[in-house]
Amino acid sequence: MTETVRFTKGQGTGNDFVLFSDPDALVDLTPERIRALADRRFGVGGDGVIRAARSANLPEGQTILAEDPAAEWFMDYHNADGSVAEMCGNGIRVFTKFLLEQGLTTLEPGETLAIGTRAGVRDVQLNRGGYQVDLGRWRLEAPDFDGTVGDGSGPEVTATALPVSRPGLSLSVGNPHVVVALASADELAAIDLGSAPVLDPAPVDGANVEFVVPEEPLVADGVGRIRMRVHERGSGETLSCGTGAAAAALATRYWAGQGAPDQWRVDVPGGTVHVRMFATEDGEHVSLSGPAELVFTGDLAI
Ligand SMILES: N[C@@H](CCC[C@H](N)C(=O)O)C(=O)O
């Protein structure tokens, strides 16, 4: 049966999403419907589709509410190809703005909004005209890795995106990433991300792949600076990936070794986001901050 969805198109540094509110999770959100909404020619168009549902009304929401009963809203995130992802760093900022504009929640300066995701509860705060999200603990994917930056035991995979084939560092910030260092901005501009980079060995659940180069100088005023392009699992090349920016900053700090900064500026084709690593009682967390915009609203039958 056809349903009409009242959607909002939003973007964060050019990573764009189709958002809609479905508090009771009544819409049968099939992969076909997600692809129809995300289609740039026949639908609204976006790198992903985000449903705002009450955590209480989704099966995934039950563990979220056990983790934090304040996480009333769940970011039900789907990639453009219809697959689900654990987390979206740009999406959660846009999602927060959407909840606020819809009058579904409130968030004052200094307050924290807890949001449910498939990676767990994520805390969002207002930040310099945009939003900051605590992405939680990060980890290199090697089972034997103890989380110490500079440990040197990080798992490497080979990533091939023509014309380059290079080792990459595999890590998780809630969702999976492989980060590859390139030599120059020219090399970054030249790689072909029209199809997914080939990873060897291939991660079972796939991965987002980030290619990074240092800005000149790498560190200015205590802030690390890198430039990045990304091929997202389930979406293709995008103008930005928030969790990817966090992964790229973490990998670059790892490679830089002792003394590398804990604050990073990451330039992506769609703008700039900021990444910060900080110690907490349960280990080191990484946060992401950047802008979020709502672009237009409409109705679409799916
Ligand atoms: N663009 C997002 C990440 C979205 C999910 C990703 N494609 C995946 O499958 O893990 C971001 O800003 O983090």
The ligand as a MOL file (V3000), in Angstrom:
LIG
                    3D

  0  0  0     0  0            999 V3000
M  V30 BEGIN CTAB
M  V30 COUNTS 13 12 0 0 0
M  V30 BEGIN ATOM
M  V30 1 N 27.8160 9.7380 6.5490 0
M  V30 2 C 27.8440 9.1840 7.8420 0
M  V30 3 C 28.0680 7.6940 7.9260 0
M  V30 4 C 26.8580 6.9330 7.3940 0
M  V30 5 C 26.9390 5.4330 7.5600 0
M  V30 6 C 28.0080 4.7840 6.7110 0
M  V30 7 N 27.7490 4.9130 5.2990 0
M  V30 8 C 28.1050 3.2990 7.1100 0
M  V30 9 O 27.5700 2.4380 6.4120 0
M  V30 10 O 28.7240 3.0160 8.1480 0
M  V30 11 C 28.6460 9.9880 8.8210 0
M  V30 12 O 28.5980 11.2320 8.6920 0
M  V30 13 O 29.2290 9.4550 9.7580 0
M  V30 END ATOM
M  V30 BEGIN BOND
M  V30 1 1 1 2
M  V30 2 1 2 3
M  V30 3 1 2 11
M  V30 4 1 3 4
M  V30 5 1 4 5
M  V30 6 1 5 6
M  V30 7 1 6 7
M  V30 8 1 6 8
M  V30 9 2 8 9
M  V30 10 1 8 10
M  V30 11 2 11 12
M  V30 12 1 11 13
M  V30 END BOND
M  V30 END CTAB
M  END
